[in-house]
Amino acid sequence: MARNVYTVKQVNAYIKNMFTQDFMLNRIYVKGEVSNCKYHTSGHIYFSLKDESGTIACIMFAGQRAGLTFCMQEGQQVIVLGSITIYERDGRYQLYAKEITREGKGDLFRQFEKLRNELEEMGMFDSCYKQPIPKYARKVGIVTAGTGAAIRDIMNISARRNPYVQLILYPALVQGEQAKYSIAKGIETLDRMGLDVLIVGRGGGSIEDLWAFNEEMVARAIFNCTTPVISAVGHETDVTIADYVADLRAPTPSAAAELAVFDYSQFVEQVNLYRQVLERSMERRMEKLHFRLDQCGMRLKLLSPQRQLNDRRRQRLADMESRLERMMEENLGLSRRKLEDRRRRLEARMALGLTEGKHRLALLSGRLDGLSPLKKLGGGYGFVTDARGRAFTSIAQAEPGDIIRISVKDGRADARVVETESMKLPGSEG
């Protein structure tokens, strides 16, 4: 049979986890006699609590000693508030103390437990009665001492986070027999002023110093307040009835100021971020609207009567242009055919005329050749001119003694007229 074997560390860790999960052991009050008390140089306090039947080891760390108002000694009867868990290295459990009070103060704790249980049974701690704290408060009421460290911390933090938030102080008594009346009246007074949120609290102290915030009168004033209330009593380890009744608990007055007053610089950054997001969203929306507008404009143009008339007109013009082009092409083709026919006829006529001209030219050339002086000169004829080079065509142009020039085919000769005689040639008149 297989066995599960665990290390010492695993066992101690398991037991520690069981202690941690136990609600009672995480916050428990233990009464006993102080024994083996030792103040360590580190600031920690090591001691034991014992009674007639047993002993439990205890330790209070240096960070928790702020609320300790007395010096612990052997044999003292005390009540310790803390949590019980196991120290893994040694494998033993011990009580980690958060608050230590003398036994004489045990009555206060019993009163605290009794009132807390009564108010819880009434439902005054129920979450359904908790009001949300406004995120952007502009007027903040404060019920605390007018000269304490709490109001200074709240004012400093508020001025740093948001100088525009208005702080309204009700200087109340926070300690003593009359404190509960003063605190309750302050809550009621500020509640009637219509503020955004209230801070009720004070700085740290002993349980006696903080007891005014454990009074039923103060608890009922907080519960009946219509303005959201933030409790800020003492240090983080201090818990009062006011913390249970308030809409929100702050561990310290400084933390209450952080919760009540919003950071203006972050607010501005967030507003700028929202503006950028809104601008981008608007730009995208405008682009979409412009696109839709363009589409609608195009559709309107397409469907407009004027466009339809223009389209019909353009269609008619296109048809007429097509018809005109066809007619022009037909006329051009017909003209081309006529021109071609005329060109052929002209060419034929020119060819015929050329043939006739060549024939006539040949005839004329023959005739001209027959009439050529050179040809006649070749046949024994001559060409006669007077002394001036004029053609000698009549006997009347010469007188005896005149020089005439006779040209033949191979030269010329000059002669002197000795005698002239007129004669009538056949065919001549007179």
C-alpha positions, 0 to 999 in steps of 0.5 A: 500500500502506497504511503504519503510521506511529507516533510516537516516543512510541508506539515508546518505549512499545512498547519499554518494554512489551517490557522490562517483560514480560521476566522476566530484565530485571525482576530482574538482577544486573549486574557492572561498573566505576563510571563518571560517578558523581554524587550529585544534590541530590534524593538520587538517584545517577546512574552508569554501569557499564562493562567492556572491551566496553560501558557501561550507564546506571544510576540509584539512587533516593533511596528505595533508598539505605537498603541502600547501605553504602558511598560509590560512587566512580569505578573501583569494581567493584560488582554491581548488582541491579535492573531494566532498562527504557527511559526514554521521554523520551530513548528509551534504556534504563538500569538502575534499581538496588535494591541495590549491593554491592562486587565482593568480596561477589559470592561471597555472591551466588553462594552465594545463587544456588547454594543457592536453585537447589539448594533449588528443585530439591528442591521446598522452594519448591513451593507445595504445601508452603505452609501457610495462615496461621491467620486468628485466631491466639491464640499467636504465636511470634517468633524474632528478636533480643530487643533489636532494632527488629523485636521492638519493632515487632511488639509495638507493632503486636500490642498495637494490633491485638489485646491479647489475642494472646499473644506468645512470644519466642525471643531468637535471634542474628540476625547472626554465625557462630552466628546460623544455629544460634540461629535454627534452634534457636528455630524448633524450640523454638517449633514444639514448643509448639503455637503458631498461627504463627511469625514469623522475621526481623529488621530491615534491614541489609547482605547480610552482616547478613542472611546467617544467613537464607540458610543451609541450616540455617535453610531446612531448619528452616523447611521442617520446621516444622509451625507456619506460618511468616511470614518477615520479614527486612529491608526490602521489597527484601531477599530471602533463602532464608528468604523462599522456604521460609517459608509466607508472606513479609512485606516487614518485621517490622511487616508480619509482625505485621499478617499474623499478628495479626488486628484485634480491633476488625474481628473484633468488628464482623464478629461483630456483623455475623454476629450481626445476619445470624443474628438476621435469619435466625432471625427469618425462620425463626421467622416461617416456622415460626410460619406453618407452625404456624398452618397446621398448627393450623388443619388440626388444628382442621379435622380434629379429631373434636371439630370434626367433631362440633361441625360435625355438631351445628351442621349438625343445629341448623341443619337443625332451626332451618330446619325450625322456621322453616318450621313456624313460617311455616306455622303463622303463615300458617295462623293469619293465614288463620284470623284473616283469616277470623275478621276477615271474619266479625266484620266481617260480623257487626258490619255485620249487628249495626250494621244491626239496631242502626240499625233498632232504634234507629230504632224506639226513636227513633220510640217515644221520640219518641212518648213525648217530653214535649216532643211531648206538650206540643206537643199541649196537654199540660202538666207539673205539679210541686209547689212543691218541683219534684217531679213531680205524679203523684198527687192525694194529693200536693196539698191545697187551698191548695198551689201547683202549677207547670204547664209547657207548650210555651211557658212555665209558670204557677203555680196554687193548689189549690182543691179535690181530687177522686180519680178512677179511670182505666181500666185501673187497679186498685182 
